[in-house]
Amino acid sequence: MPATPRIAVVFYSSTGNLAAMAEAIGKGAESHGAEVRLRIVPELAPPAAIAANPKWQAFVDAARYETATTDDLDWATGFALGSPTRFGLPAGQLKEFLDTTGGLWAQGKLADKVGTAFTSASTGHGGLESTILAMNNVLYHWGSLVLPLGYGERHLMKESGNPYGGSFVSRSGAEPDAVALEACRLQGVRLARFAGFVADGLAGA
Ligand SMILES: Cc1cc2nc3c(=O)[nH]c(=O)nc-3n(C[C@H](O)[C@H](O)[C@H](O)COP(=O)(O)O)c2cc1C
């Protein structure tokens, strides 16, 4: 009997866009029968910086998500890493969390799992792909099977159009729209599907 895919959606968000995208990925994975952990990495920005942006402060105050731990990555058979684009790179908060995974990595506990990445930026050429590729670099080091979103579904080909991973262009602070959320949902389905194939294949090997 196929194993239930275990999916950890590990993300950083300051004003909620990545959180909405993470939820869509989680829903997609659940619809494919996965168990899902939706986890935010710790906020590291100084309180004064957060307070200067009411949307950021409101998101922090709402504290809607459990905090990511390395146990979530150990538990998972598939990961989705998400971060807003920050000057063409993932946010330092996500990197700081990823830098705590050395122990698991050294034990080989992150290898042979499926990983994928998603992001949002405020402009279409503002670094969506470079941010996803930077997150994927970590997946290579872990020995993950890097899963692109691709163009395999009509929605991805005709509407959302970023084969690297779920992406949203947040012009003037806009929140993720239905097109971006559907791409993320499809990414979650795809992640659960391939995490299941790989876990089952390894179990039978
Ligand atoms: C410090 C900082 C750097 C950013 N750098 C970029 C960037 O390089 N390119 C871009 O298009 N948007 C950039 N943005 C915009 C965010 O990536 C965008 O607003 C994102 O949707 C926020 O996601 P969140 O609501 O999950 O925090 C930056 C925002 C901040 C605060």
The ligand as an SDF file (V2000), in Angstrom:
LIG
                    3D

 31 33  0  0  0  0  0  0  0  0999 V2000
   13.8050   44.5350    2.0620 C   0  0  0  0  0  0  0  0  0  0  0  0
   12.9430   44.1540    0.8990 C   0  0  0  0  0  0  0  0  0  0  0  0
   13.5450   43.7670   -0.2790 C   0  0  0  0  0  0  0  0  0  0  0  0
   12.7520   43.4400   -1.3850 C   0  0  0  0  0  0  0  0  0  0  0  0
   13.3710   43.0970   -2.5480 N   0  0  0  0  0  0  0  0  0  0  0  0
   12.6260   42.8850   -3.6570 C   0  0  0  0  0  0  0  0  0  0  0  0
   13.2620   42.6040   -4.9070 C   0  0  0  0  0  0  0  0  0  0  0  0
   14.4740   42.4290   -5.0190 O   0  0  0  0  0  0  0  0  0  0  0  0
   12.4530   42.5050   -6.0020 N   0  0  0  0  0  0  0  0  0  0  0  0
   11.1060   42.6740   -5.9420 C   0  0  0  0  0  0  0  0  0  0  0  0
   10.4380   42.6380   -6.9750 O   0  0  0  0  0  0  0  0  0  0  0  0
   10.4600   42.8340   -4.7490 N   0  0  0  0  0  0  0  0  0  0  0  0
   11.2050   42.9640   -3.6080 C   0  0  0  0  0  0  0  0  0  0  0  0
   10.5840   43.1720   -2.4090 N   0  0  0  0  0  0  0  0  0  0  0  0
    9.1050   43.0260   -2.3230 C   0  0  0  0  0  0  0  0  0  0  0  0
    8.6520   41.6890   -1.6870 C   0  0  0  0  0  0  0  0  0  0  0  0
    9.3560   40.5830   -2.1760 O   0  0  0  0  0  0  0  0  0  0  0  0
    7.1440   41.4610   -1.9300 C   0  0  0  0  0  0  0  0  0  0  0  0
    6.4300   42.5670   -1.4390 O   0  0  0  0  0  0  0  0  0  0  0  0
    6.6050   40.1640   -1.3550 C   0  0  0  0  0  0  0  0  0  0  0  0
    5.3300   39.9060   -1.9640 O   0  0  0  0  0  0  0  0  0  0  0  0
    6.3790   40.2070    0.1630 C   0  0  0  0  0  0  0  0  0  0  0  0
    5.9630   38.9370    0.6330 O   0  0  0  0  0  0  0  0  0  0  0  0
    5.3770   38.7320    2.1180 P   0  0  0  0  0  0  0  0  0  0  0  0
    4.0370   39.4630    2.1820 O   0  0  0  0  0  0  0  0  0  0  0  0
    5.1990   37.2610    2.2800 O   0  0  0  0  0  0  0  0  0  0  0  0
    6.3840   39.2800    3.0730 O   0  0  0  0  0  0  0  0  0  0  0  0
   11.3420   43.4850   -1.2810 C   0  0  0  0  0  0  0  0  0  0  0  0
   10.7390   43.8500   -0.0780 C   0  0  0  0  0  0  0  0  0  0  0  0
   11.5310   44.1870    1.0050 C   0  0  0  0  0  0  0  0  0  0  0  0
   10.8730   44.5800    2.2980 C   0  0  0  0  0  0  0  0  0  0  0  0
  1  2  1  0
  2  3  1  0
  2 30  2  0
  3  4  2  0
  4  5  1  0
  4 28  1  0
  5  6  2  0
  6  7  1  0
  6 13  1  0
  7  8  2  0
  7  9  1  0
  9 10  1  0
 10 11  2  0
 10 12  1  0
 12 13  2  0
 13 14  1  0
 14 15  1  0
 14 28  1  0
 15 16  1  0
 16 17  1  0
 16 18  1  0
 18 19  1  0
 18 20  1  0
 20 21  1  0
 20 22  1  0
 22 23  1  0
 23 24  1  0
 24 25  2  0
 24 26  1  0
 24 27  1  0
 28 29  2  0
 29 30  1  0
 30 31  1  0
M  END
$$$$
